[in-house]
Amino acid sequence: MTTLDPLLLTVTGGLILAGLIMVGAGVRAYHQTGQRVMIYLAIGFGLVVTATLVSAGSVLLMEVQNVRTLLLVNNSFSLFGYSFVVYSVYSYK
């Protein structure tokens, strides 16, 4: 464990918590309004949380050798996640 690992765990935990709060807010908004775009919002933030978990878990648990592959996976999940978020924001009526 390096000296940056506790900081990485703290920041990752904060990002995961914030993302899960947004997922919960999207699901709750869907139940209150019945608007399908709120589910897209929840899915989008769920993908962003997944990207965070995968990248941080790979770095901390598996000592990733190929950083470019890790960044590709992280950025792909984040791109799809934020695409859902943008769609839900612009489709909201």
C-alpha positions as CSV (number, residue, x, y, z in Angstrom):
1,M,0.0,0.0,0.0
2,T,1.5,3.3,-1.1
3,T,1.0,6.6,0.7
4,L,-1.5,7.7,-1.9
5,D,-3.8,4.7,-1.4
6,P,-5.7,6.1,1.5
7,L,-6.3,9.3,-0.4
8,L,-7.4,7.4,-3.5
9,L,-9.8,5.3,-1.3
10,T,-11.3,8.4,0.3
11,V,-11.8,10.3,-3.0
12,T,-13.2,7.1,-4.7
13,G,-15.6,6.5,-1.8
14,G,-16.8,10.1,-2.1
15,L,-17.3,9.8,-5.8
16,I,-19.2,6.5,-5.4
17,L,-21.4,7.9,-2.6
18,A,-22.2,11.0,-4.7
19,G,-23.0,8.9,-7.7
20,L,-25.2,6.5,-5.7
21,I,-27.1,9.5,-4.3
22,M,-27.8,10.6,-7.8
23,V,-28.9,7.1,-8.8
24,G,-31.3,7.1,-5.9
25,A,-32.6,10.6,-6.8
26,G,-33.2,9.5,-10.3
27,V,-35.2,6.4,-9.2
28,R,-37.1,8.4,-6.7
29,A,-38.0,11.1,-9.3
30,Y,-39.2,8.4,-11.6
31,H,-41.5,7.0,-9.0
32,Q,-42.8,10.4,-8.2
33,T,-43.3,11.7,-11.7
34,G,-43.5,8.6,-13.8
35,Q,-41.2,10.2,-16.4
36,R,-39.0,7.7,-18.2
37,V,-36.1,10.1,-18.6
38,M,-35.5,9.8,-14.8
39,I,-34.6,6.2,-15.3
40,Y,-32.0,7.2,-17.9
41,L,-30.6,9.6,-15.4
42,A,-30.2,6.8,-12.9
43,I,-28.7,4.5,-15.4
44,G,-26.2,7.2,-16.5
45,F,-25.0,7.8,-13.0
46,G,-24.9,4.1,-12.3
47,L,-22.5,3.7,-15.3
48,V,-20.3,6.5,-13.9
49,V,-20.2,4.7,-10.5
50,T,-19.3,1.5,-12.3
51,A,-16.4,3.2,-14.1
52,T,-15.1,4.5,-10.8
53,L,-15.4,1.1,-9.1
54,V,-13.7,-0.7,-12.0
55,S,-10.8,1.7,-12.3
56,A,-10.1,2.1,-8.6
57,G,-10.5,-1.6,-8.0
58,S,-8.2,-2.5,-10.8
59,V,-5.5,-0.1,-9.5
60,L,-5.8,-1.1,-5.9
61,L,-6.4,-4.8,-6.1
62,M,-4.7,-6.0,-9.3
63,E,-1.8,-3.6,-9.7
64,V,-2.8,-2.8,-13.4
65,Q,0.1,-3.1,-15.8
66,N,-1.6,-1.6,-18.9
67,V,-2.8,1.8,-17.8
68,R,-4.1,2.7,-21.3
69,T,-6.5,-0.2,-21.3
70,L,-7.8,0.9,-17.8
71,L,-8.3,4.4,-19.0
72,L,-10.1,3.2,-22.1
73,V,-12.5,1.1,-20.0
74,N,-13.0,3.9,-17.5
75,N,-13.6,6.6,-20.2
76,S,-15.9,4.3,-22.1
77,F,-18.2,3.6,-19.1
78,S,-18.1,7.3,-18.2
79,L,-18.9,8.4,-21.8
80,F,-21.9,6.1,-22.0
81,G,-23.0,7.1,-18.5
82,Y,-22.8,10.8,-19.2
83,S,-24.5,10.3,-22.5
84,F,-27.5,8.9,-20.6
85,V,-27.4,11.9,-18.2
86,V,-27.3,14.4,-21.0
87,Y,-30.1,12.6,-22.8
88,S,-32.2,12.7,-19.7
89,V,-31.6,16.4,-19.0
90,Y,-32.4,17.5,-22.6
91,S,-35.4,15.2,-22.9
92,Y,-37.0,16.3,-19.7
93,K,-40.3,18.1,-20.3
